Amino acid sequence: MFGRSLSILRLLLACLAPAAAYGAAPAPIDLHHMSWTAREGAPQMVMTMTQTRDGWLWLGGAHGLYRFDGSHFERYAEPGQPLPSAGISILNAFDDGALWIGYRYGGASVLSQGRLRNYSERDGLPASAPVWGLEQDGSGRMWAATTRGLFYLEHEHWLAAGVAFAAPVAAYKTLMRDRDGNLWAQGDEGVYTLKRGARQFIKSSPDAGTGVLFQVPDGGVWSWNAPRNRFRQLAGNSAGNWPVHGDVASLLFDSRGDLWVGRLASVEYHTRQQVQQSGQADGLSGRWVAAMFEDREGSIWISTATGIDRYRRKRIAAVPLPEVTDVNPLAADANGAVWVGRHHLAPADGAAFVTTTLWPKTEAGWGGDPVCLYLDPRGALWLASYGRLWQVNGKQHRQLALPRGLETGMIASMSSDDNGELWAAIVPHGLYRRDAQGDWHDVAADTGLPGETPRVLASSAEEGLWLGYPRSRVLQLHNGHWHRYSSDDGLNIGMVESLHLKGRHVWAGGENGVALRQGGRFLPVSGVDGVNFEGVSGMVELDNGDLWLNAGAGLYRIAAGEIAPLESTPGYRVRYERLDSLDGLVGNAPVRYPVPSMILATDGYLWLSTTAGVFRLDPALREPPRPAAPVLIRGIGPPGQVRAVQSAVRLPPGTTALQMDYTALALAMPERVAFRYRLEGVDTQWQQVGARRAAYYNNLGPGNYRFSVAATNYHGDWSEQATTLDFSIAPTMTQSMWFRISCALLVLAACWMLYRWRLHDFALQVSGRLEERIKERERIARELHDTLLQSVQGMILHVHAAAVRLPPPEPARVLIEEALQKADDALAEGRERVRDLRANDQHEQDLAAAIGMAAWRLRSADSAPPQIVVSGVLRQLHPLVYEEVLAIACEAIANAYLHATASRIEVRLHYGARALQMTVSDDGTGVPAEVIAAGGRDNHWGICGMFERAERIKAKLLLDSQARNGTVWRLTLSGRLAYQPLARRSWFGR
């Protein structure tokens, strides 16, 4: 298997070939490289590596078992499941997700679905015999290679394979299953093969040697003969010859068929074309390359004595240049060749280039290195540097004169007009045109911008000549006519640093972004996340419509499918792909020179110049988008106390702050994986947190929660399904439901007591006011009795004495006696009123009888008396309440007799514990609706007075009447206001 971790070759051999065989020192490995040491938490002295189905990279060695998610290393420490030994000799993962572990001092384990199963001598493995290999054969049977022979697992017990499978009892170091399901075993006595479905091992070759086994991509099987320091082919017809010499510590064939060789001080990368080598001076984490492994994404993992390294392929390759210069202008030549300054680079076999230099670097200063290149439509190459201009035609090149007096100027950009004449922006002198006779003409005034020098020039047969200036200004010269664009036309990119013409498309790039011409205006180009593509100094639109931008923050690709909606939809934000240092690009787009900083070679490769050099990529070679790696929620708990996630997570009472750790198992470019999460019930929308792999929350209360987290793939596409974790926080005593119910009950009880207290207080206030009114009435009664009535009585006595002296037949005496009789009647009536003003004796109260007596006085001779029904326990009423209720009842009965012509009247009195209720109903004609709405008839005060009396005693009086359906009066008064107190009692009692 290509990704199989290879056993360590312990044989350190003397060098068998002279130093001259190596030739020149190999170049460093030109792949993207990352290293981790103990400072980043990486384990040391890792002897074996593998990758499980879920994506974890597992590492084992003398110090235990570790796993890596691409961002963090963590040691395996499952609670309650310790490993039987810390010395790990072999790791191997299988399609069922199980991880098999072999130990240096004997025994094996399998970790599957979070459960660890250990095997020792009690399970049939030899005691204290190192396990160097663990592998399945074609039928799924598990095998172990030990120093005491081969063993296989049968019904959870290990059996020796010596007799049953004809395997010699010897020390074995390597097990490998090929793609056909055949099992290969290599040991001290050679290499043996167990064909798929067979029951006997067959010896493959007597001189295969001790070492390791490989299967290369074309299906061939090879072994490494360590004593003889050579490879031997065991199966297949592979054509390979790898000159490996010297001290070899580990070997690996990757999925491309390239060979990796681990040595004591370096690692070598052998391809068909070349050998590259890297050591500590090139960033390798340490010495002694002990193990190598290829993961599912094609990354090569290497362990050294002091750390872990990863190599992976880059989309963007650095172009080796003959010399280092500050500015590297670019121009495309025929057959895929490219001019870089004064150097002509033509592709050769492999990654090398055939370089031709126009002239050696012999001059001091800036004059010898071009800062601007231009290949005109006729195929002539123009090169410009400080104060100099050259032209190359075929194999001839010559230096040309600059405009007179401008020998100290520098041509920053060149292009051609419709007539094929050269235009040049000469800094700081302005814009000049060179005609067919070689004469220069100052044309700055023709542009309408005299005294200004354009930053960049570009031209095409369809669109003519274009010039870019500072402050978002662009000029077009086509068919002899000038057209000017500025911020008034939608162009807001600041300094125009790049112009690119492709068909009908005109692209302008600058310090503040990119714009596309549409009609007579420019449309701004923005990314979906608000990126403005700032600092663009090079642009290329491919034939397939893709747009590439060399910008300050990296290299951007906008797919062709995004251009059409950009042109048709106002405010459309394009999706894009960004390439940066993770893809092999070093440095940024140059701020000033050269322009353009990116070109398209004739072989389809993009070349770009950055502040760190020149780079090259094939835009057609794009990795297919991978689905986003599944997110794994690793732990939850208070900050700094995170614990591994269990099946049911219930956090202790009082937990208010939480930290949740999560990760995505993407090993190649974990830096490019972004995350978002939300906590249902807390977050109303997703929280975008970039590459951060922890979520933090504060002020959480008890209850049930669901945490969701999702990740992107390397291209920024979000996973379709988020990973969720359900957890709960237990309440404290004060947060528990029973405590809340108790508090609610206490609050309700307190409110009820407050209500009772307020009702009692209100009743006392009303009773006090009633008592004051009674006392006032009694005072008035005393005053009337002691003054007016006594005086009237005295006057009656005097008049009576005078009348007695008159003879009986005297007419005057008769008149006086009649007046005295009326005075006695008035006095009697006055005494009755005085008696009414005084408080009635509570023992004389009989509301029902009083209502009956009043009804007897009110009804006519032929009217039926009312029916009076009394219910409840009779209580003495407050005197004023008694009078007002009686008055209301009398008025209702009077209205029934006088106005409604009722034949039946019923009065119901109910002495309730909480309220006094009185209902007066009749079967009369009823009260008209307009009378009810008006509150009574005009100039009649009966109904109005009834409501006023009810209001006076704080009673509720309702009138229900319909035409020809009778009338019902309902009066309700709180018992605390209606009844006289029976005895002293608590203020909150009934």
Helices and strands as residue ranges (DSSP letters): G 19-22, E 32-37, G 38-40, E 46-51, E 57-61, E 64-68, E 73-75, E 88-93, E 99-103, E 108-112, E 115-119, G 121-123, E 131-136, E 142-146, E 149-154, E 157-160, E 172-177, E 183-187, E 190-194, E 202-205, E 213-215, E 221-225, E 230-235, E 248-253, E 259-263, E 266-270, E 275-279, G 280-282, E 291-294, E 300-303, E 307-312, E 317-318, E 330-332, G 334-336, E 338-340, E 343-347, E 353-357, E 372-375, E 381-385, E 388-393, E 396-400, E 410-416, E 422-427, E 430-434, E 440-442, G 445-447, E 456-460, E 464-469, E 473-478, E 481-485, G 487-489, E 496-502, E 505-510, E 513-518, E 521-525, E 538-541, E 547-551, E 554-558, G 560-562, H 563-568, E 577-579, G 581-583, E 598-600, E 606-610, E 613-617, E 631-637, E 643-644, E 649-651, E 658-664, G 670-672, E 675-679, E 687-690, E 694-697, E 703-711, E 723-729, G 733-735, H 737-783, I 784-789, H 790-804, H 811-837, G 842-844, H 847-858, E 867-872, H 879-898, E 905-911, E 915-922, H 929-934, H 942-952, E 956-961, E 967-974, H 975-978
